Amino acid sequence: MTGRQRLKVVLKVAGGFLLFLVLTVCFIPDRLIRDSVVRVLRQEGYTLRAARIGKAFPLGVQARDMELSDSRGPLLKVGKVKLQLRLLPLLTGNLVVGGNAVIGNGRVSGEYGLRSGAVRFDVSAIRLEELPFIRTLTGAGVKGTLAGHGSFRGTGKGVAGNMQLEVKGANVSGLKIGGVPLPDADYPEVQGVLRAGSGSITITSFTLEGEGIYSRIKGDMPLVAPLGSAPLNLTIELMPKPEFLEKQKFVFLMLAKYLRTPGHYEIPLRGTLSSPRVL
């Protein structure tokens, strides 16, 4: 058998296997898919509601008007979401899931390699006020437009990679962490870089250029599963200008114990990612 003949045989076998998978998926009722997804999330403590959950041709799942919540309230609302097995990698024996989601006028897209653990994602034009987990977890009103991208590779504590985020026109009001208030502020520009490696996620740079205040977040947290239970080892730095401090004197009086030098506050943030608290 020549090399060309062997290639034809391989392609026929792969094509037949792919056709079998497609036909198998086609005969799975949407109701079974919906019940399975809801049951898995319920076991993790989440409630899922959606106008529709069903198949996406040829090998995928899609949902419309989806809301994810837990005992504290809504966490995520998505207009449309679709997850699919990529066909070309599948023919070479690689399992790669691609996905995209529409949140308001914004979009999230990405891929995940089930064998390699490789992840990449892109975020564009997501309005922060359309991410309900921010208000649910912090009680704050937050506005702004989020964009970013990232890529990671590996599994467990072997994950390595980085993520870059940017928020334009941010406004934060009513933010409390563990009952401790933080100042209301407008931040025309917010930029953040997070790096994963050596079993932890490190904030290498996260700055908030505000009107009358400069803020910065630094620190790290270990890579654990689920990520929401990761213990935080972060510090929030606040550097207000005198006129800004005077306008929000009451808030800064409550933060007096965190004053390190004149005009420089350092607030230790502990607890976990899903339940942060201030020491």
C-alpha positions in Angstrom: 0.0 0.0 0.0 1.4 3.4 -1.0 1.5 6.4 1.2 -1.3 8.0 -0.8 -3.5 4.9 -0.4 -2.8 4.9 3.4 -3.8 8.5 3.6 -7.0 7.8 1.8 -7.8 5.0 4.3 -7.1 7.3 7.3 -9.3 10.0 5.9 -12.1 7.6 5.2 -11.9 6.2 8.7 -11.8 9.7 10.2 -14.7 10.9 8.1 -16.8 7.9 9.0 -16.1 8.4 12.7 -17.0 12.1 12.4 -20.2 11.3 10.6 -21.1 8.8 13.3 -20.5 11.5 16.0 -22.7 14.0 14.1 -25.5 11.5 13.7 -25.3 10.4 17.3 -25.5 14.1 18.5 -28.5 14.7 16.1 -30.5 12.0 17.9 -29.9 13.4 21.4 -33.1 15.2 22.5 -32.6 18.9 23.5 -34.4 18.2 26.8 -31.8 15.7 27.8 -29.0 18.1 27.1 -30.8 20.8 29.1 -31.5 18.6 32.1 -27.8 17.3 32.1 -26.4 20.9 32.1 -28.8 22.1 34.8 -28.0 19.0 37.0 -24.2 19.4 36.7 -24.4 23.1 37.7 -26.8 22.4 40.5 -24.3 20.0 42.0 -21.8 22.9 42.1 -24.3 25.2 43.8 -25.5 27.1 40.8 -28.9 27.7 39.3 -29.3 27.9 35.5 -32.3 29.4 33.7 -32.4 29.7 29.9 -35.0 30.3 27.2 -33.5 27.5 25.3 -30.6 25.0 25.6 -30.0 22.6 22.7 -27.8 21.2 20.0 -25.6 23.3 17.8 -24.7 21.8 14.4 -22.5 19.8 13.9 -21.0 19.0 17.3 -22.0 21.5 19.9 -24.4 23.0 22.5 -26.0 26.4 22.5 -28.2 28.4 24.8 -30.2 31.6 24.6 -31.2 34.2 27.2 -29.3 32.4 29.9 -28.9 33.5 33.6 -26.6 31.8 36.1 -27.0 32.5 39.8 -26.2 31.1 43.2 -27.6 31.6 46.7 -26.4 35.2 46.7 -28.1 36.3 43.5 -27.5 36.6 39.8 -23.9 36.1 38.6 -24.0 36.1 34.8 -26.6 37.0 32.1 -25.8 35.9 28.5 -27.9 36.6 25.4 -26.4 33.8 23.3 -23.7 31.3 24.0 -22.4 28.4 21.8 -19.8 25.7 22.5 -18.6 23.4 19.7 -15.9 20.8 19.1 -13.6 22.0 16.4 -13.7 19.6 13.4 -10.1 20.0 12.0 -8.3 19.3 15.3 -10.7 16.4 15.9 -9.6 14.7 12.7 -6.0 14.7 14.0 -7.0 13.3 17.4 -7.1 16.6 19.3 -10.1 17.6 21.3 -10.6 21.4 21.1 -13.7 23.2 22.2 -14.4 26.6 20.7 -17.0 29.0 22.0 -18.5 32.5 21.8 -21.0 34.4 23.9 -22.9 37.6 23.5 -23.3 39.8 26.6 -25.3 42.9 25.9 -23.5 44.5 23.0 -20.2 42.8 23.9 -18.7 39.5 22.9 -16.4 36.8 24.4 -14.8 34.2 22.2 -12.1 31.5 22.9 -10.8 28.0 22.6 -9.9 25.2 25.1 -7.8 22.2 24.3 -9.0 19.3 26.5 -5.7 17.4 26.3 -3.2 20.2 26.4 -5.1 22.5 28.7 -4.4 25.3 26.3 -6.8 28.2 26.6 -7.1 31.5 24.7 -9.8 34.1 24.9 -10.8 37.6 23.7 -13.2 40.0 25.3 -14.6 43.1 23.5 -17.0 45.8 24.4 -18.5 44.3 27.5 -20.3 46.8 29.7 -19.5 46.2 33.3 -23.1 47.1 34.4 -24.1 44.0 32.4 -22.0 41.7 34.6 -24.4 41.2 37.6 -21.8 39.2 39.6 -20.1 42.5 40.4 -23.1 44.0 42.2 -24.0 40.6 43.7 -20.5 40.0 45.2 -19.7 43.6 46.2 -22.9 45.6 46.3 -21.2 48.2 44.1 -22.5 50.1 41.1 -19.8 49.8 38.5 -19.8 51.2 34.9 -17.3 51.0 32.1 -16.4 49.1 29.0 -14.2 46.0 29.3 -11.9 44.6 26.7 -9.0 42.1 27.0 -7.3 38.9 25.9 -5.3 36.1 27.4 -3.8 32.7 26.8 -2.8 29.9 29.2 -1.4 26.4 28.9 -1.2 23.4 31.2 -3.4 22.0 34.0 -3.7 22.3 37.8 -0.7 24.0 39.3 1.2 23.7 36.1 -0.8 26.4 34.4 1.2 29.1 32.8 0.2 32.2 30.8 -1.0 35.7 31.1 -4.1 37.9 30.7 -4.4 41.6 29.9 -7.5 43.7 30.7 -8.5 47.2 30.0 -11.6 49.3 31.1 -12.5 52.6 29.5 -14.7 55.1 31.3 -15.0 53.3 34.6 -17.1 54.5 37.4 -17.2 52.9 40.9 -19.8 53.8 43.5 -21.0 52.1 46.8 -18.1 49.6 46.8 -17.7 47.7 50.1 -15.5 44.7 50.8 -16.4 42.9 53.9 -18.3 45.9 55.2 -15.3 48.3 54.6 -16.2 51.1 52.2 -13.9 52.3 49.4 -14.1 55.7 47.8 -16.5 56.5 44.9 -14.4 57.5 41.8 -14.3 57.9 38.1 -11.5 56.1 36.4 -11.1 57.1 32.7 -8.5 54.3 32.3 -8.0 51.0 34.0 -5.3 48.5 32.9 -4.4 45.2 34.4 -1.9 42.3 33.6 -2.2 39.0 35.4 0.4 36.2 35.0 0.0 32.5 35.9 2.9 30.3 36.8 4.6 28.3 39.6 1.2 27.3 41.0 -0.2 30.9 41.5 -1.7 33.9 39.7 0.2 37.1 40.2 -1.1 40.6 39.5 2.0 42.1 37.8 0.2 45.3 37.1 -3.3 46.6 37.9 -3.6 50.4 37.9 -6.6 52.7 38.1 -6.0 56.2 36.9 -8.7 58.2 38.5 -9.9 61.8 38.6 -8.2 62.9 41.8 -7.0 59.5 42.9 -4.5 56.9 41.8 -5.2 53.3 42.8 -3.2 50.1 42.4 -3.8 46.4 43.2 -0.9 44.0 43.8 -0.4 40.5 45.1 -1.2 36.9 44.2 -3.4 33.9 44.9 -2.7 30.1 44.5 -4.1 28.1 41.6 -6.7 25.8 43.2 -10.0 24.2 42.0 -12.5 25.6 42.1 -10.8 29.0 41.5 -13.5 30.8 43.6 -12.1 29.2 46.7 -8.6 30.5 46.1 -7.3 32.4 49.2 -6.4 36.0 48.4 -3.1 37.7 49.2 -3.7 41.1 47.7 -3.2 44.8 48.7 -5.2 47.7 47.5 -3.3 51.0 47.4 -5.1 54.3 47.4 -3.3 57.6 46.7 -5.9 60.4 46.8 -5.1 64.0 46.1 -6.0 66.4 49.0 -9.1 67.8 47.3 -10.4 64.3 46.5 -9.7 63.2 50.1 -11.6 66.2 51.4 -14.7 65.4 49.3 -14.9 61.9 50.7 -13.6 62.6 54.2 -15.9 60.2 55.9 -14.7 57.2 53.8 -11.1 58.0 54.5 -11.8 58.4 58.2 -13.0 54.8 58.2 -9.8 53.9 56.3 -7.5 55.7 58.7 -5.9 52.6 60.2 -4.7 51.7 56.7 -2.8 55.0 56.3 0.9 54.2 55.8 2.3 57.6 54.8 0.5 60.9 54.2 -1.8 60.4 51.2 -0.9 56.7 50.8 -3.3 53.9 52.0 -2.6 50.2 51.9 -5.6 47.9 52.4 -4.9 44.1 52.8 -7.5 42.0 50.9 -7.9 38.5 52.1 -10.7 35.9 52.2 -11.3 34.0 48.9 -11.9 35.1 45.3 -15.7 34.4 45.7 -15.8 36.0 49.2 -13.2 38.7 49.7 -12.7 40.5 53.0 -10.5 43.3 54.3 -8.4 42.6 57.4 
